[in-house]
Amino acid sequence: MTVRLVRTVDIASIAFTAGFDSVYIDMEHSSFPLEAAGQICLACNHLGVTPLVRVPGPDSAFIARVLDSGAMGIIVPDVQSAGEARAAVSAVKHAPLGTRSLAGAAPQLNYRTLPPDRVVQELDQASMVVVMVESRAGLDAVEEIAAVEGIDIVLVGANDLSVELGIAGQMDHPQIDAAFMRVIAACRAGGKTVGLGGLGGWPDLIRSYVALGAGYVSTGNDISFLAAAATQKRHLFD
């Protein structure tokens, strides 16, 4: 479940009640403030709903602040090379795999005071790195991207990819299918999880790609869920 609209911790409880495993707070395509994102992350952690945050780009300083606010993982948009994927890992993980600064007591650990080596171990084990492939360049480099140590999920951004391919919104187009199949093969070879983005309105396609090995599905955002439910309810009285 993508969170773009709701700024309060209520959305964590809604996601939990609806049965979502994870939410991701979209700080790329919204005016979401960091303070609100951190509060929602904390609420999600207490409910067992994994909070991820999509950052605007690969800014390591901003990524560090998002993680220090309680996120359990980062989604980096439009990754186009193995080098950019390694930079994402470096921003999320501590040494020796990365360069993240040790902030001390962490909200993910309920602010317990633990030995630094244990903090590093627990945070690095728990903090996910999700990279988005949503361009021709990213798709051309997906085999190298999926081979990068520390990457957990390669998430296909089908909306932006379809726009770049000149087939905006045509998620059943053969080019989109070929792109998904290439990412699935690359992730199988690299031992990574395939993520599906942009297919929330195409449940049959989601089922088919999950059957082929995809393991993470972005189903839609709070704005679209609210609008769809409101529209459905309104039409009951036409």
Salt bridges, closest charged atoms under 4 A:
ASP26 OD2 - ARG4 NE 3.94
ASP26 OD2 - ARG54 NH2 2.66
GLU28 OE1 - HIS29 NE2 3.46
GLU28 OE1 - ARG54 NE 3.19
ASP68 OD1 - ARG100 NH2 3.33
GLU122 OE2 - ARG118 NE 2.67
ASP124 OD1 - HIS94 ND1 2.82
ASP140 OD1 - ARG182 NH1 3.73
GLU143 OE2 - ARG182 NE 2.88
ASP204 OD1 - ARG207 NH1 2.80
ASP238 OD1 - ARG234 NH1 2.64
ASP238 OD2 - HIS235 ND1 2.72
